[in-house]
Amino acid sequence: MENNTLVVPTMAEMMASGETPDVLFWVGCAGSFDDRAKKITKAFAQILNKANIKFAVLGTEEACTGDPAKRAGNEFLFQMQAMMNVEVLNAYEVKNIVTTCPHCFNTLKNEYPELGGNYKVVHHTQFINKLLKDGKIGVEGGNFKGKKIVFHDPCYLGRANDVYEAPRELLSKLDVELTEMKRCKDRGFCCGAGGAQMFKEAEKGDKEVNIERTEEALATGSNVIATGCPFCNTMMTDGVKNFNKEGEVAVYDIAELIANAADL
């Protein structure tokens, strides 16, 4: 992208000009408000711009999908939040959604249909993988050429929705050494944030879940821990800090790795 200016139209702006996007980018709460996750949002928007994808976001019309409320047991609040979103999405006649958050992905894909929200929902790793296969973007090694990278499977992407190959196919395009933790794919292990655990204090035990998972990642000797979820990113980053390894091991979302290698 020559001038590095991000073009991110809202659905309202696009509809007002008589246009319809090919896909709605569902940003999610983390991608909108968390400073670290905003970098993931920006990287994915850069990729969409580079590939000339006609997309839009809801902007201020986007509300939480209701995932944290549902996982914490507040079904009533979940349904209120979900139905408000369904109303907005259906008013815009949205058909295709892409999101950088597996929690949003899972909820929009699997929980919304029974509330009247029927959309084709894909995770950003699936979307970027198709862009590469279709020749819409190209990648070279970038700053990560030759690095040893391990991918941590987000629970709601992997075990909940059987998406394992897209993120790994993307990483394999980066001219890196891709390694695996002992617990991976359908035998993966949670980062500790799922099921609304991100927002509560830890229960009694002898070790935090994210510390256990980070130990497994560090044991692979990787330079980079790749994630596909903003919550996983936070938990793994905190784990790396716990072991004072920030200078040796970096944590990045796959969108950031691809954006770095795609010469945006």
C-alpha positions in Angstrom: 0.0 0.0 0.0 1.8 3.0 -1.3 0.7 5.8 1.1 -0.1 3.5 4.1 -3.5 5.1 4.5 -6.0 2.6 5.8 -9.3 2.7 4.0 -12.0 1.3 6.4 -15.5 2.3 5.3 -18.5 1.7 7.6 -21.7 -0.1 6.4 -23.6 3.1 6.8 -21.2 5.0 4.6 -21.2 2.3 2.0 -25.0 1.9 1.8 -25.4 5.7 1.7 -23.3 5.7 -1.5 -25.3 2.9 -3.0 -22.6 0.3 -2.6 -22.7 -3.2 -1.0 -19.5 -4.7 0.4 -18.6 -8.3 -0.4 -17.8 -9.0 3.2 -18.4 -7.4 6.6 -15.3 -7.3 8.9 -16.6 -8.0 12.4 -13.9 -6.3 14.5 -15.0 -7.4 18.0 -14.6 -5.8 21.4 -10.9 -6.8 21.8 -10.0 -5.6 18.3 -11.8 -2.3 18.9 -10.7 -1.4 22.4 -7.6 -3.4 23.5 -4.5 -1.6 22.5 -2.6 -4.8 21.6 -5.5 -6.2 19.6 -5.9 -3.0 17.7 -2.6 -3.9 16.0 -4.2 -7.1 14.8 -7.2 -5.2 13.5 -4.9 -2.8 11.6 -2.8 -5.6 10.1 -5.9 -7.4 8.8 -7.4 -4.2 7.4 -4.1 -3.6 5.6 -4.3 -7.0 4.1 -7.9 -6.4 2.9 -6.8 -3.1 1.4 -3.8 -4.7 -0.4 -6.0 -7.4 -1.8 -8.6 -4.8 -3.0 -11.4 -6.5 -1.0 -14.6 -4.6 -0.9 -15.3 -4.7 2.8 -17.0 -2.6 5.5 -17.2 -2.5 9.3 -20.2 -1.6 11.5 -18.3 1.0 13.5 -20.4 2.3 16.4 -23.2 0.1 15.3 -21.2 -3.0 16.3 -21.9 -4.3 19.9 -20.4 -7.3 21.7 -21.6 -10.6 20.3 -22.6 -11.7 23.8 -20.1 -14.5 24.0 -18.6 -13.5 27.4 -22.1 -13.1 28.9 -23.2 -16.5 27.6 -20.0 -18.3 28.7 -20.4 -16.7 32.2 -24.0 -18.1 32.4 -26.0 -14.9 31.7 -28.2 -16.3 28.8 -30.6 -13.4 29.1 -27.9 -10.7 28.5 -26.5 -12.8 25.7 -29.8 -12.9 23.9 -30.4 -9.2 24.3 -26.9 -8.4 22.9 -27.3 -11.0 20.1 -30.7 -9.9 19.0 -29.6 -6.3 18.8 -26.7 -7.3 16.5 -28.9 -9.6 14.4 -31.3 -6.7 13.9 -28.5 -4.4 12.6 -26.9 -7.1 10.4 -30.2 -8.2 8.9 -31.2 -4.5 8.2 -28.0 -4.2 6.1 -28.7 -7.6 4.5 -25.3 -8.9 5.5 -24.4 -12.3 4.1 -20.7 -12.8 4.6 -18.7 -12.0 7.8 -15.0 -12.3 8.6 -13.6 -11.8 12.1 -10.2 -11.9 13.7 -11.7 -13.3 17.0 -12.6 -17.0 17.3 -15.0 -16.1 20.1 -17.0 -13.8 17.8 -16.5 -16.4 14.9 -18.0 -19.2 17.0 -20.9 -17.2 18.4 -21.9 -15.6 15.0 -21.5 -18.9 13.2 -23.1 -21.3 15.7 -25.3 -19.3 18.2 -26.8 -16.6 16.0 -28.8 -18.8 13.5 -31.4 -19.8 16.1 -31.9 -16.1 16.8 -32.6 -15.3 13.1 -29.0 -14.4 12.2 -27.9 -16.6 9.3 -24.5 -15.6 7.8 -21.5 -17.3 6.2 -18.8 -16.6 8.8 -15.1 -17.2 8.4 -12.1 -16.7 10.5 -9.4 -14.3 9.3 -6.9 -17.1 8.9 -9.3 -18.9 6.5 -9.9 -15.6 4.6 -6.3 -14.7 4.2 -5.4 -18.3 3.2 -8.0 -18.0 0.4 -6.5 -14.6 -0.7 -3.1 -16.2 -1.0 -4.5 -19.2 -2.9 -6.4 -16.9 -5.3 -3.3 -14.8 -5.9 -4.8 -11.6 -4.4 -1.7 -11.1 -2.2 1.8 -12.6 -2.2 4.1 -13.2 0.7 7.9 -13.6 1.2 9.7 -14.4 4.4 9.6 -10.8 5.7 11.3 -10.3 9.1 10.5 -13.8 10.1 12.3 -15.7 7.4 14.1 -18.7 8.9 12.6 -18.2 12.4 11.2 -21.1 14.4 7.5 -20.5 14.9 4.9 -22.5 17.0 1.2 -22.0 16.5 -1.2 -22.1 19.5 -4.6 -23.4 18.5 -7.4 -21.1 19.9 -10.1 -23.4 21.5 -13.0 -21.8 19.6 -11.2 -22.0 16.3 -9.8 -25.5 16.6 -11.6 -27.9 18.8 -15.0 -26.0 18.6 -14.9 -25.6 14.8 -12.3 -27.9 13.4 -10.2 -25.1 11.8 -6.6 -26.4 12.0 -5.1 -26.3 8.6 -5.7 -22.7 7.4 -3.4 -21.0 10.0 -0.7 -23.6 9.5 -0.9 -23.3 5.7 -0.4 -19.6 6.1 2.6 -20.0 8.4 4.2 -22.5 6.0 4.1 -19.8 3.3 6.4 -17.6 5.4 9.7 -19.5 4.8 9.9 -20.4 8.5 10.4 -23.5 10.5 7.0 -24.5 11.8 7.0 -26.6 14.9 4.2 -28.0 17.2 3.6 -28.3 20.9 2.9 -31.8 22.3 -0.7 -30.7 22.8 -1.9 -29.3 19.6 -4.8 -29.5 17.1 -7.7 -31.6 18.4 -5.5 -32.4 21.5 -4.8 -28.7 22.1 -4.7 -26.9 25.4 -6.5 -23.7 26.4 -4.6 -20.4 26.9 -6.7 -19.8 30.0 -8.9 -17.1 28.7 -11.9 -19.0 27.2 -15.3 -19.5 28.8 -15.2 -15.9 30.2 -12.2 -16.8 32.4 -10.4 -13.8 30.9 -12.6 -11.6 33.1 -12.4 -13.2 36.5 -9.8 -14.0 39.1 -8.1 -17.4 38.9 -9.5 -20.2 41.1 -7.4 -22.2 43.5 -4.7 -24.4 42.0 -1.0 -24.7 41.8 -0.5 -23.0 38.4 -2.2 -20.5 36.0 -3.4 -22.1 32.8 -1.6 -19.6 30.6 1.7 -20.4 32.4 1.3 -24.1 31.7 0.6 -23.4 28.0 3.5 -20.9 27.7 5.8 -23.5 29.2 4.8 -25.9 26.4 5.4 -23.2 23.8 8.8 -22.2 25.2 9.8 -25.9 25.3 9.7 -26.0 21.5 12.5 -23.5 21.3 10.5 -21.2 19.0 11.4 -17.5 18.4 7.7 -16.7 17.8 4.5 -17.9 19.3 1.8 -17.4 16.6 -1.9 -17.0 17.6 -5.2 -16.5 15.9 -7.1 -14.9 18.7 -6.7 -11.6 20.6 -7.4 -13.3 24.0 -4.8 -16.1 23.3 -2.4 -13.3 22.3 -2.8 -11.6 25.7 -2.5 -14.8 27.7 0.6 -16.0 25.9 2.2 -12.6 26.0 1.6 -12.5 29.8 3.1 -16.0 30.0 6.2 -15.0 28.1 6.6 -12.0 30.4 6.2 -14.3 33.5 9.4 -16.1 32.3 11.2 -12.9 31.4 11.6 -14.1 27.8 10.2 -10.9 26.1 13.6 -10.3 24.5 13.8 -13.8 23.1 10.3 -14.8 22.2 7.7 -12.7 20.5 3.9 -13.3 20.3 2.1 -12.3 17.1 -1.2 -12.9 15.5 -1.0 -14.6 12.1 -2.4 -11.5 10.4 0.5 -9.5 11.7 3.0 -12.1 10.4 1.4 -12.1 7.0 1.1 -8.3 6.8 4.8 -8.1 7.6 5.7 -10.5 4.8 3.2 -9.1 2.2 5.0 -5.8 1.7 2.0 -3.7 2.5 
